[in-house]
Amino acid sequence: MKGYIEERAVEIANYIIENNATVRQTAKQFGISKSTVHKDVTERLTQINPALANKARVVLDLNKSERHIRGGMATKEKYLHKSKYHQNF
């Protein structure tokens, strides 16, 4: 593996752990795709630093288990704003 990819994988894992970030948030922060974030954490990082990979994986698994809740809250928020907008007219 090239050095910059290894460095990026470590930076990504640290960002995820420190910010309790989702794959989507991490991808946006680093300007890369969600699949690259996932590959860096699940495949590349396990070869470089298995302990760090496990810590990041715990955060990602927690976020994945909660994503249906966040999606529901986003939908609720969307319709709350939509109804307020229509009441003004």
C-alpha positions in Angstrom: 0.0 0.0 0.0 1.1 3.5 -0.7 2.1 5.7 2.3 -0.6 8.3 1.8 -3.4 5.7 1.7 -2.2 4.3 5.0 -2.0 7.8 6.5 -5.5 8.6 5.2 -6.9 5.3 6.7 -5.5 6.2 10.1 -6.8 9.8 9.9 -10.2 8.6 8.9 -10.4 6.2 11.8 -9.3 8.9 14.3 -11.9 11.3 12.9 -14.6 8.7 13.2 -13.7 7.9 16.8 -13.2 11.5 17.9 -16.4 12.8 16.3 -18.6 9.7 16.5 -19.0 10.3 12.8 -21.0 8.3 10.3 -19.5 7.1 7.0 -21.4 9.8 5.2 -20.0 12.6 7.4 -16.5 11.2 7.2 -16.6 10.9 3.4 -17.8 14.5 3.1 -15.1 15.8 5.5 -12.3 14.1 3.6 -13.8 14.6 0.1 -13.9 10.9 -0.7 -16.6 8.3 -1.4 -18.4 6.4 1.3 -17.1 3.2 -0.2 -13.5 4.4 0.2 -14.2 5.3 3.8 -15.6 1.8 4.4 -12.7 0.1 2.6 -10.1 2.1 4.5 -11.6 1.2 7.9 -12.6 -2.4 7.3 -9.8 -3.7 5.1 -6.8 -1.4 4.9 -6.7 -0.3 8.5 -7.0 -3.8 9.9 -3.6 -4.6 8.3 -2.0 -1.3 9.5 -3.4 -0.9 13.0 -6.0 -3.6 14.1 -6.7 -2.0 17.5 -7.6 1.4 15.9 -9.7 -0.4 13.2 -11.7 -2.2 16.0 -12.4 1.1 17.8 -13.6 2.8 14.5 -15.6 -0.3 13.7 -17.5 0.0 17.0 -18.5 3.5 16.2 -19.5 2.7 12.7 -21.6 -0.4 13.9 -23.3 1.8 16.5 -24.1 4.4 13.8 -25.4 1.7 11.5 -27.7 0.3 14.1 -29.1 3.8 14.8 -29.5 4.9 11.2 -33.2 4.1 10.9 -33.9 6.3 13.9 -31.9 9.2 12.4 -33.8 8.7 9.1 -37.1 8.8 10.9 -36.2 12.0 12.7 -35.1 13.6 9.5 -38.4 12.8 7.8 -40.3 14.1 10.8 -38.3 17.3 10.7 -38.9 17.7 7.0 -42.7 17.4 7.3 -42.7 19.7 10.4 -41.0 22.4 8.3 -43.2 21.8 5.3 -46.4 22.2 7.3 -45.1 25.4 8.9 -44.3 26.7 5.4 -47.8 26.0 4.1 -49.5 27.6 7.1 -47.9 30.9 6.3 -49.7 31.1 2.9 
